[in-house]
Structure formats: structure tokens, C-alpha cells
């Protein structure tokens, strides 16, 4: 079990699954650059995270910006939306009659992807909710802005194992303060950090080491 001071950002699961170096640049080296894609994503999340909204829709209660955590995984963050569905085998919900089951809904710009990075982030949210609520969370949904459609994600054994493995690896890298070497691939072109990452130039060096080396040589780091 992890203490609160050891918690890492739950959203890092998506970064880590997409690119371990991207995760390290953001969460270890505190590097961030916006581009059109990140700005569009931020706008979607701002709308979803209106914590003042709590809606009742028949047998569903919609809560936005819900803070969640898992001591087992050492992760914490916020869910864009959690829908609580009335369920006889669910859990009590403060201020509400009956039993309920939480269903996380994560908002993403773009459309559904072949890779599992988004699904892993959603699965991590489900595992946090299970630990906090003491109730199974077997599925959640990804809402994609480009298609205005939901994708159901079953939180199966494969996703659960992958989240646990990634969380463990993230903690090991964080303790070592280690930024993995770049592994260039096609998606590098759309990453907002590509000019900081310098995937084809830095090799095994961190951004800080690369900049220091270039400065010592009197070179241009731009």
C-alpha cells in the first residue's frame, strides 16, 4: 500500500501507455507544451469537470470532477464524470436512498483508437472507484468528441493486470528519477512535446542533460 505522499497522477497512466518518455517529461521533468490538440482536450475536460453540477436522471446520478484514489496502485486524480446507476448489488451513496454502482466516463477529443492508452486510463479510474466504494466496477465509457459517441470498455482481467503493472513501473521510474530514452514512432509528430523530447537527437539523455551538453559545446538548443 502506498501513502498519500507517494501518489502519482492517475492521468499519467494514459501518458505512460502512449509513451514512457512522454510520461517522464511531464511527470518527472515537469515539461509541458500546448498545441491545438491539447487545447481542444483541455476545453473538453473543463466542461466535463464542472463540479457544481450533480444531475438526477431517473435511476442515474451524474457527478462531475470526482476525486478518486487507490492506495494499492498509488494513484490519485479526478474522473471527468461518474454515473451512479441504481443497482441492488451496489453500494450506499451519501444522501441518496438505495444502492448504486459507479460507472466512470472519460472524455477524449478525437475518436476511438486502436491502442489501449485511453482504455487503460479509464480502467485505472474503475479500480480507484472499486477500492473507494467497495463495489465491483465492471465497465466504463469513453466519450469521443469527434464522433460524439460513447465506447463501452469492459474492465477485464487484461486491463486490470496492465494497469497494475504500469503503475508499478511508473513508481519505480519515479523513485529513480529516470527518463527513458526516446523510441521514435509515427505519433511523435502530433505530440506537443516533440520539440522538447527531440526523439531523434537525445537518445538516452534526458532533456536537461541534452541541453546542458549542447550549452557546454556552445551549440544551439532550439
C-alpha positions, 0 to 999 in steps of 0.5 A: 500500500502506498501513502498519500505522499507517494501518489502519482497522477492517475492521468499519467497512466494514459501518458505512460501507455502512449509513451514512457518518455512522454510520461517522464517529461511531464511527470518527472521533468515537469515539461509541458507544451500546448498545441491545438490538440491539447487545447481542444482536450483541455476545453473538453475536460473543463466542461466535463469537470464542472463540479457544481453540477450533480444531475438526477436522471431517473435511476442515474446520478451524474457527478462531475470532477470526482476525486478518486484514489487507490492506495494499492496502485498509488494513484490519485486524480479526478474522473471527468464524470461518474454515473451512479446507476441504481443497482441492488448489488451496489453500494450506499451513496451519501444522501441518496436512498438505495444502492448504486454502482459507479460507472466512470466516463472519460472524455477524449477529443478525437475518436476511438483508437486502436491502442489501449492508452485511453482504455487503460486510463479509464480502467485505472479510474474503475479500480480507484472507484472499486477500492473507494466504494467497495463495489465491483466496477465492471465497465466504463465509457469513453466519450469521443468528441469527434464522433460524439459517441460513447465506447463501452470498455469492459474492465477485464482481467487484461486491463486490470493486470496492465494497469497494475503493472504500469503503475508499478513501473511508473513508481519505480521510474519515479523513485529513480528519477529516470527518463527513458530514452526516446523510441521514435514512432509515427505519433511523435509528430502530433505530440506537443512535446516533440520539440522538447523530447527531440526523439531523434537527437537525445537518445538516452539523455534526458532533456536537461542533460541534452541541453546542458551538453549542447550549452557546454559545446556552445551549440544551439538548443532550439 
